[in-house]
Amino acid sequence: MCSVAKPIIKQIRDSREALDFFETVSLPAEDEKTQAIIMDFPTVYIHNWQDSGAFEVYVGETNNIFKRTRQHYDAALNQPGWQSKLLKKNASLFIIGHEHFNKSLTLDIENRLMHYMMSVERVKHVYNLRDNPQTSYYPMEEFDEIFSKIWRGL
């Protein structure tokens, strides 16, 4: 299982300030390939916070991690959904990128991550339970290997 590149997994504090710092300071300090994968490719992300000893998570995918995450922060101010918990909890944000990610592959990664998270005993709630499996795409044959590397990396 070493023919496919290792995914990029970045963990930051889940706040607007930490996201701004990651976008303007931390990411520009990375190599150009890492920058491109996070900025220009679709990504999968996990908002993760602890509540009463257990974890709650939101799993998503996006074509623009910075814009989409800021939308979640804006929603936290305006509605009482899961996003509001980000303001009250010590949350983490995992940003996952890969050089082979396309929209179909990220949708499948998102889908499997949600199913795996539901099987973790310490995860008491998974938000965004849409089921959006993809049928055929390139590089579908790499899906299992890429997912396995992501799961081990988390």
N, C-alpha and C positions, 0 to 999 in steps of 0.2 A: 504494500500500500504506500508506495512513495513516488508514484509516477505523476500524481497531481500535486500542484503547489500547496503549501500550507496556507490556511486562511489567515487573514489579518483580524485579530480580535483586540479591540481597545476598550478598556473599562475606565469610565470617568464618573465623577460625582454627578448625579442627575439634577442639574440646576442650569438655569440660563447662563449664569456667570461661568460655570465650569465648561459649558458648551462653547461659549464665546472664547474662552481661553484655549480650548482644544483647537478650535477653528483658526484662531489668529496667531497662536504661539506654538503649541505642541505639534500640530500637524505640519506646519511649514518647516519644522525642524527635522521631520522625517525625510526619508529618501523620496525621490520623485515618483517612483512606482507606487509606494504606499499612499502618497498624496493623491495620485490619480485614481487609485482604486476606491478610496474613501470619498473623494469629491466628484468623480465623473462616472462611476459605476453604480448600479443599484446596490443597496445594502440591506441587511437584515439587522434588526435591533431589538434589544430587550430592556424594558424598564423593569426594575427589580427593587422591591422594598420589603422590609420586615415588619410584620404586624403580629404582636402577641406571640413571638417565638417562631412563627411560621412565615413563609414568604408569599408575596403576591407578585405576579408578573404580568406584563403586557408584552406580547410578541408582535412585531410588525415588520413590514418591508417597505422600502421607499426608493425613489429615484434621486431624492435629495435629502439626505439625513439631517442637514442643518435646518432647512425650511420646515420639514415635517416635525422635527422635535420642537421647534419653536411654536408650531401650531398646537402641539400638545400642551406646552407651557401656557399659551394664551387661553386654551380651553380650561385649564386648571383655575384660572381667575374668573371664568364666566359661567361655569356649570359644575354641578356637584358629582360628576362622574369619577371614574378611576383616576383621572388626571389630577384632581384636587388632592389626592393622597401624596402626590409628588411634592407638594408644598409643605406637607405635614410630617413626612417621614424622611429618614436618612436614606435616600434612594441612590441606586447605581444605574448607569446606562452602559450597556454593552453594545458596541458598534461592530458589526461583523461584515467584512468585505472579502472578496476573492476575485482574482483576475479573470475567472471564467463566469462570474455572475452575469446573468441577464434577467429580464423580468420573470420569465417562466421558472428559472432555477431558484430565484429568491422566493417566489411564491411557494414552491415545494419545500424549501428549507424552512420557511416560516411555518408552514403547515405541520411538518414533522416536529419542529421544536415545540410547538404547542402541545402535540400529543405526548412527547417525551416529558415535558414539564408537568403535565397532568399526572404522570406516573411517579413523580418524585414526592416522597412522603412529606417533606418539609414545605412543599408548595401547596398552599391551601386554596389558592384561586388563580386561574389563568384568564386574563381578559383577552378579547378579540378572538373569539372561537369560530371565526368564519372558516368554512371548509372550502378551499379553493385549489384542489389538486389539478395539476397540469397533465396533459396527455402525452405529447411528444414534442421534443425540442432538442436543440444542441445546447449543451453537452449532457443530455439525460443519462448517458452511460457513466458519467463521473459523479452523479448525484450521491450515491451511497458512500463513496470514498470521501468526497468533500464534507458531507454531513458528519461522518464519523470523526473527521479531524476537527470539525467545529465543536462537536459534543465533548470530545476529549479536551479541547482547548478551554472550554468553559469550566 
